[in-house]
Amino acid sequence: MKKIIGKFFKLLFSRLCLVGFTILIQIILLLIPIFYFSNYYFYIYVIFSILSIVAVLCILNDRSNPAYKIVWILPIVVFPMFGGLFYIFFGLNKVSPRTKKKLKRIGNKMAANLHQNKQTFEYLQNQDLDAANQARYLIKHSGCPLFQNTKTQYLKTGEEKFIRLCKELEKAERYIFLEYFIIQEGIMWNTVLEILVRKAKQGIDIRVIYDDVGCLRTLPLGYEKKLISYGIKCCVFNPFIPILSTQLNNRDHRKIAVIDGHTAFTGGINLADEYINVRERFGHWKDTAIVVQGAAAWSFTVMFLSLWGYLKRSNENLDEFRPTTQNVIYQHAQGFVQPYADSPLDYEAVGENVYLNLIGTAERYIYITTPYLILDNEMQTALCNAAKRGIDIRIITPHIPDKWYVHSVTRSNYQILVESGVKIYEYLPGFIHGKTFAVDDKFATVGTINLDYRSLFLHFECGVWLYDTDSVYDIKDDFLTTQQLCEEITLKKCLSVPWYIHLGRSILRIFAPML
């Protein structure tokens, strides 16, 4: 009984609960004047209706995804009194001109420190024109160059990533940069933190960025001060202030670790215990990551430092962070590696276009793992058309969801895909969180980008595009091994879903861009 009471009070006074209570008070305060001036209801209704009309016009003229527009226009039309106001507070994906100018510095900083080696690109162009075209897109629209002289190693579990990360952190001689959506105190983070504290005492430059909303339930308010007291430099991305605001949507969903500029990690794995199955939440947690060593690791260094400079309002000379002799070790590494970043503020859906380019170029197969299968029309059409032209498309999603409503939307997409020839599998042991594509034994990508609207259009993301590396085969082999632990979703199973569940999924699907 004492434990239950203790948990109740811990939840009651948690940061998440306090934030929710604060926002609820603001909503009530917003509604009070409306009821107080109920005698003037007609005038209030006219004012709010005009506000809703303005909101609809803003949505229609916005360059965001059409599905995202529809899902906001619907509640505005149905509830003109509050729909427009709700959109302004929660749906608007706009930043002020001043903030946009500051954010532009991130792209400028990256462009100034990332240059494409012409010989590398021409070599790929002569070898495979389709591959070169995909790489050219990323060079032009993500500002991230194509590299050779880079070794990659695919890590098929969170446990593998944890062991390898600690090993590489111990080797650090100059600096360690960590940027994660979620950090949570526990075995994984405490082990990493112990290494960071020890390295900081040795004079190594340690820097950490974490997303405030991602860590809303996992870290106490002001945790960055604790890290700073250890000699670790720290930034909190887009600190969450419990005030109705338009700045809640854009989060830093990236997972990046950089050691001395020559070794970098990315993938789906955050620094929390469920990712290494020390803590069980949704059955067995299957996740993936990739280690990049050599020339291409510099892109992740620049990504991190460009964001750091924006958050800290500093202007460091990035040349001082360039690796020295490590690249020589990987001079004869096979294939091509291209890390890339995706920003929600440039109206260029880099993450989705990387996936669409891979689907469009496929000749034999496409193997995909994703925790969420919430597709817009472009992605759904591309997958269905590829399957209809005979491409072997297989997608693995979780069987045990982390969010039931998101999983319901995922399942609502099964039938049309299966009818077109796409094979869907659910990971029976639990939750699969990896975000991987493997195509034709030639291409692959590993990163942080889910197949959902928030990841594709609202978050800061990153990934690694691969061509003709050993990791491509490792990603394929891991997919096929994981598939053996899955249940195939047949058309018969899709059609046997009760009508009321099908109806519920259809309703949730309307609001998919908000999830």
Disulfide bonds with the S-S distance in Angstrom:
none
